[in-house]
Amino acid sequence: MNLLLINASPRRERSLSRQLANAFLTRWLALRPHDTVVARDVGIDHPPLLTEAWIAACFTPEEDRTPAQRGVLAYSDAAIDELAQADVLVIATPRYNYGMPAALKAWFDQVIRINRTFSFDRAEKTWPLSPLLSSKTLVLLSASGEFEFHAGGLRENWEHLAPHVRTCAHYLGVAPDDMHHVTIEFQEFGDERHQASLQGAWEAARLLAGRLATAPLSPARTAFLEPASGSSH
Ligand SMILES: Cc1cc2nc3c(=O)[nH]c(=O)nc-3n(C[C@H](O)[C@H](O)[C@H](O)COP(=O)(O)O)c2cc1C
């Protein structure tokens, strides 16, 4: 199995989402030591923002692209190749301003690309875009300063991270049931609620790694962890 790790925090050692990803991958590799992990650190090495030249290059047939246009698409090509190789995508990210950080959004913008990750059929009047990739599992590992972004929670209506990632992930070949989310909350409080959330998230991440690593191709792959302290789906 191939795993692709996307870290989106600009923080390094202090990043909780990075630490959670480490816990997840440590457990995974203990169970499947021969799997490969490719890491792309968008939090430190920011993906380029899209430009008019990028859009024009995308819509130019591959055989007609100039060397300059190929250069403009180089980051996107490399990031999509990594994604296409991956069976499991692990995205570790902070919550910023109630959604994903700009660096992670920039990565999605680079990899959701016409004729590479989705097709576009103008004759299809309702859903013209279709994903070209399939059968991928997404593990979203997030950290938040505040809390209760889950369905029915205090900040349910302020949750723009997981739903946005879920929608974008459709175009990466991730079916809704193949997305799993473990989150740390209360970081800004640093109190006992934060400690409980940390502990719950660590446990949920290890359980999820164990579950996915031991039954990655079976129906159990899509099983949800029961919502517990520190985890949501
Ligand atoms: C610029 C900025 C914006 C943030 N916005 C939010 C927010 O909207 N909601 C929230 O719950 N926490 C917010 N936080 C807190 C972070 O989500 C929290 O510190 C988290 O632990 C960061 O992830 P990391 O530890 O992996 O770096 C924000 C933090 C920063 C620095």
The ligand as a Gaussian input file, in Angstrom:
#p B3LYP/6-31G(d) Opt

LIG

0 1
 C       -4.213000      32.038000      12.178000
 C       -4.974000      31.085000      13.087000
 C       -6.322000      30.925000      12.911000
 C       -7.028000      30.036000      13.706000
 N       -8.371000      29.902000      13.532000
 C       -9.047000      29.026000      14.292000
 C      -10.451000      28.868000      14.134000
 O      -11.078000      29.476000      13.294000
 N      -11.088000      27.981000      14.939000
 C      -10.429000      27.237000      15.872000
 O      -11.055000      26.421000      16.535000
 N       -9.085000      27.384000      16.042000
 C       -8.393000      28.247000      15.280000
 N       -7.039000      28.387000      15.453000
 C       -6.341000      27.517000      16.398000
 C       -5.661000      26.352000      15.679000
 O       -6.612000      25.584000      14.989000
 C       -4.934000      25.476000      16.706000
 O       -3.867000      26.230000      17.252000
 C       -4.370000      24.177000      16.124000
 O       -3.778000      23.440000      17.159000
 C       -3.356000      24.459000      15.034000
 O       -2.903000      23.245000      14.450000
 P       -1.402000      22.752000      14.677000
 O       -1.265000      22.532000      16.167000
 O       -1.291000      21.502000      13.898000
 O       -0.472000      23.826000      14.196000
 C       -6.343000      29.289000      14.679000
 C       -4.963000      29.469000      14.851000
 C       -4.287000      30.352000      14.059000
 C       -2.792000      30.527000      14.247000

